[in-house]
Amino acid sequence: MTEKKHAEGREYIGINQIAGPLVFIKGIHNVGYGELAEVIDSEGRVRLGMVLESSEGAAVIQVFDGTSGLSIPETRVRFHGEPLSFGVSSEILGRVFNGLGQPIDDGPPPRAEERMNVNGLPINPTAREYPRKFIQTGISAIDGMNTLVRGQKLPIFSGTGLPHNRIVAQITRQAKIVGEDTSFAVVFAAMGIKHDVARYFIRNFEESGVLEKVVLFLNLADDPSVERLVTPRTALTAAEFLAFKMNMHVLVIMTDMTNYCESLREISTIREEIPSRKGYPGYLYSDLSAIYERAGMIKGLEGSITQMPILTMPNDDISHPVADLSGYITEGQIVLERDLDQRYIYPPIAGLPSLSRLMKDGIGEGMTREDHAHVASQLFAAYSHVKDVRALAAVIGEEELAPLDKVYIEFGERFEREFLSQGEYEDRSITETLDKGWKIISTLPKSELHRITDEELGKYYGQ
């Protein structure tokens, strides 16, 4: 192993092993985890990489552009002595980048006010502000029953073939802060998506005029899989700059986290690590935590980061490791239901498995409306009874049901067709959502409404 001094860092000639996208090198010193590296082939072509593992005298480098064409004796490795960084400024708004933060929209590289470490800095728990304020998505099933709160982590659990891409595009177009004069932006990170899906997102945001407030990071299906491991970190670095340096409220949408975890499993297998559940590495929980916990608000700073990660559950299995562990880390989940989708109800957001644990702190008088909590609770309770009645009807037949049960059957149909279902370009205010909730609730007799106060019944029932 030969070491040479270089203007940009230490350079070594010759490597020890190549395995997939990984390069193994020995005989080195003072190399740290996460450090940026350049891998240079015999023809002088430079490929970026990052130190995935380091020990005394050795390192493993993940090469973002792949390792094809590299030769063990002639490959040179140059260590920069610093981690991978992303150049940030207000000019990143409206731009499209790849997973490494390089522009891919045919525009010039944006001016960089500073370069920030893509791995981020942990937020001191005592410096965190508790999430409390409401973000309006314009989708009744979310705003009314699973409210998104500023600074929250609220994932969407989907499945193959379900319209999660349409839903997140709609949220990106419609999401806003209501009742406050604040700056709002969306950071959109897509991992392992197909070219047609990438074109759909870009065209959708351009045609709706929201691209100027969006920062897009696209890692395509045919891009190197190791780039997927950096994509959410680069996106969150952009979000941290916009939130904590420019005092903006930022919604970060990341799709698809299952593709991210598949890449993590691939790299773990190449490194010959001992697998855990379904072959995923044992550190999957801590790795996902390092991404999800970059959401939140900091005391003394105006900005905030709210996350909506999207993950597809293989075979619609909510106990799959990616969904299971995400549920432990985040504050609830929005679950898409295949049965609703097959009945052409859009968005097919399941009424009962979905949950926003911080909803209670972001709704009510002064934030949404004073009756919000009770309306949501009553809709949940009544729809839960609908499920029981439908199960009974499947056994004895609907014509044998009691009159009150038939009222609940009608309630369930109207709840799904009028409240859950809405147009892809229909942007409902929270007032419209709650009014629709009351319209559906008013199909039930007052004696069945145990979660609503007499004052609210007098004001809204039947109106």
Secondary structure, DSSP 8 states (H G I E B T S, - for coil): -EEEEETTEEEEE--SEEETTEEEEES--S--TTEEEEEE-TT--EEEEEEEEEETTEEEEEETT--TT--TTT-EEEEEEEE-EEEE-GGGTT-EEETTS-B-SSS-----SEEEETT-----GGGEE----EEB-S-HHHHTTS-EETT-B--EEE-TTSSHHHHHHHHHHH-B--SS---EEEEEEEEEE-HHHHHHHHHHHHHHT-GGGEEEEEEETTS-GGGGGTHHHHHHHHHHHHHHTS--EEEEEEE-HHHHHHHHHHHHHHTT--B-GGG-BTTHHHHHHHHHTT-EEETT---EEEEEEEEE-GGG-TTSHHHHHHHHHSSEEEEB-HHHHHTT-SS-B-TTT-EETTHHHH-STTTS-TTHHHHHHHHHHHHHHHHHHHHHHHHH-GGGS-HHHHHHHHHHHHIIIIII---TT----HHHHHHHHHHHHTTS-GGG-TTS-HHHHHHHTT-
